[in-house]
Amino acid sequence: MSNEQVKEIIERMGPAIGADSGLGGTLKFDFGEPGSVFIDGKSTPNTVADGEGKSADCTITVSLETFDKMIKGELDGTSAFMQGKLRVAGDMGLAMRLGPILQKARG
């Protein structure tokens, strides 16, 4: 079960994803112990849910602190990756399509 901060991310990401995120795949943010967020960019409409026990085309392992900085626009995803603060497993192309979605989530 996800903690409150992860539940808040799920709620915030839903409107940012919208009915068609353009991802065309499934993506999981794995925050470790606090939980995970699963984005289904294949379903119609696209959905955002708790990622516990789900596998995805692309899994991004990142701390909640780093993710928060990315959402706020304080840290670019590419920079986080290059600094080793973010790991990507699976379809790197999906991770590259996240930029506009994170911008919408800033709201």
N, C-alpha and C positions, 0 to 999 in steps of 0.2 A: 504494500500500500504506500502511496506517495505521501510526502509531507505537505504541509500547507503551501510552502513556496512553489512546489512543483504543481500543485492543484491550481494555483494562481496563474502559472505559466500556461497551463492547458486552457484555462478560461480566456486568457489574453490572446493566445495563438489562434483560437477558433475564428474570430472575425478577420484576422490577418490572412489566414489561409483562404477563407471564402469558399464558394462552391467549386471553383476550379483554380487551384494554386499554380498550375502550370508545371508542377513537379513531375508528374507522370510516373511516380514511383512511391515507395514507402520509405520513411525516414524516421529514425529513432534518436532522440537525444538521451544519452545515458549519463545521469548525474551521480552514479554510484549509489551509496547508501540512501540518499534522500528519495530516489526513485527515477523514473524516466517518463518521457513524453513521446508518443507515437503519432506520426502524421501520415495519414493514408491519402496520398495524392493520386491513387488509382480509383478510389471509390467515387461515386457520383451521388450526392455532393462529397467533396473531400471532407475528411473528419480529423479531429485531434482528440486523443484519448490517453489514458494511462498506458504506458508502454510495458508494464510488467508482464514478463513471459512471452512477449511478442518479438518476432525476428523481422528485420527490415532489409530492404535493398541496400541501405546505407545507414550505418550507425556512427553517430558522432559522440565521442566520450569527452565530456567537458565538466568542469566544476560549476556549481551554481553561481559562484562569484564571477567567473570568467563569462558565463552566459549572460549574466546581468549587465556586465560592461558592454557586451556585444549588442544587447537590446537597446541600451542607452546611447549607443553610437560612440562610446568611449574607446572601443577596441574593435578593429576590423577582423573579420573571420580569418582572412589570409594571414594577418599578423599573428593572431592567436595560434594558428597552425604552425607557422614558422618558429614561434617561440616555444613550441612544445606544450602549450596550454590546452590544445585541442587535438584530438586524434580522430581520424576518419578511417572506417573500415567498410569496404564494399564499394559501391558506385560513387566515385569522386564527382562525377558530373552532377549528381543530385545535390551534393553539398555546395557546389558552385552556384546552383540556382536559388540558394537560400537568401541571398542578399536583399532582393526586393521584399521578400516576406518579412525579414527582420525589420526592415524600414517601416513597413505597415504596422508591425507590432509596437513600434515606438509610439505611434499614435500621437 
